[in-house]
Amino acid sequence: MRRKKMSTQPPVDQSSDQPSAAPEAGRESALERNLREPYALPGRERPSARSITLGISFMATVLLLSGLAILPSPYAVRSPGPTRDTLGEEDGTPLIEITGAPTYESTGELRLTTVGVSGGPGFPVNLAQVVQGWVDPTRVVAPVETVFPKSVSREELDAQSSAEMTSSQEMATYAALTELGYDVPVTLSAVETAEDSGASGVVEPGDVIASLDGEPLASSEDLLERLTTIDPGTDVTLGVVRDGTPTDLTVTTGAVEGQDGSRLGVVVQSSFDFPVDVSIQIENIGGPSAGTMFALGIIDRLTPEDEANGQVIAGTGTMDLAGQVGPIGGIRQKLDGAVRDGATWFLAPAANCDEVVGHVPEGLQVAKVATLAEARAAMVAIGAGEGSTLDTCTAG
């Protein structure tokens, strides 16, 4: 189809082939009036100065808000993160694989819970995300410096989180196996010493720490526990094995700021000789707070009883070598993530109960646990339909 061309020239008065007469002297032409009053349109009044000012202010505000919506903000946003079934699989591979001992299937789920955190080094949030966090009851907005350490890069945070996850898996394995009666030898090795400590120049990297004042040490927690009863400035005898030779070292303990007891000033690394090979496969999740659910998953897999027995049980909490369940952050977001993914029960660290009261989502019941033994007993009670007997996080 041919398109008709539109002329860009002014229309011609077709009533005459002659040009129109020039304007009379002293009378202003329409063109001159439009040039003098560029805002005047036919049939409209010229905008007032106030209207023009308001329009400019509105446009400036829109541009400012548009800029703020995409610029990084000084906040971090916590939200419910993904959950993982420690009795299930990750990309077709069992999350917990065990060799060297019989394993048993379970009909239930034991879900570790996580918190998603936006903001901070490498992942800043904008104004729109902050506003969404303010209006969403499952999210929490906080100043970024209260969530992330200052002057720490994203790479450093990721490395720390990964190291904490690895450590939590080892501690969970140790705690689970000892809960089941296995003997797990532990080796404590000195990594480095603090320059201002009594151990500097006395303890050497690679020394295997075997005893304190003649008493054998079972774990790093055992060493720390004993130091809490020793006054700073006390000379202690540290039994070590150096290059295969037992040696007694005299170390003067130092003070621990804000705490009772004393410190050696030695960074200690624990290594374990597990009688059962436990491998935990999990990606894109870091930190130490999954320890309790890892330990329960190992126990369930190594025992013939179907402890979870068809129930979906979620939970959280760090786990140490003594089997103590430690407090964690973001428990309210973890509660929301648990009920979102089908859990009807949640195992919460006793130390977090005050944060739980008044914030339990509908359809979820919360049992408080302080030790792995308590968490195991709670798992069994829930699987047996006896959850009503459990100690829960309630007011008072």
Number of C-alpha atoms within 10 A of each C-alpha: 3 4 5 6 6 6 7 6 6 6 7 11 10 7 6 8 8 9 8 9 6 7 10 8 6 6 7 10 11 10 9 10 11 13 10 10 11 10 12 14 10 7 6 8 9 12 10 8 9 9 11 11 10 11 12 12 12 12 11 12 12 12 12 11 14 13 13 14 17 13 14 16 19 16 21 26 25 20 24 23 16 17 20 22 22 27 24 19 15 15 9 7 12 17 21 20 16 17 11 9 11 11 16 12 14 21 13 19 22 27 29 27 29 27 23 15 19 20 24 24 17 10 12 17 22 20 19 16 20 23 13 14 19 15 11 12 11 18 21 20 22 16 14 20 13 10 16 16 12 11 9 11 14 14 11 12 15 15 13 14 16 18 14 16 20 17 18 25 22 25 25 28 30 27 29 28 21 15 17 14 9 14 13 17 13 17 18 23 22 18 15 18 20 13 11 9 18 22 23 17 11 12 24 17 14 17 22 25 26 23 18 19 13 12 11 13 18 16 21 20 13 14 20 14 12 15 19 15 11 18 16 18 14 14 16 18 17 21 22 24 17 16 10 9 9 14 16 18 17 16 21 20 22 21 17 15 9 6 8 14 19 22 24 24 22 20 13 20 16 15 13 15 12 16 14 15 12 18 16 19 13 17 9 6 19 20 19 25 24 26 32 35 31 32 27 26 28 25 22 26 22 18 15 13 14 17 26 26 18 14 21 22 28 31 30 29 31 22 32 23 19 17 23 19 26 22 18 17 14 19 24 23 22 27 30 24 24 29 21 16 15 16 22 19 24 28 27 29 26 20 16 20 19 13 14 19 15 10 14 17 18 9 11 18 19 26 25 24 30 19 20 25 18 19 23 22 15 26 26 19 18 23 20 15 12 12 18 11 11 16 14 19 24 13 9 5
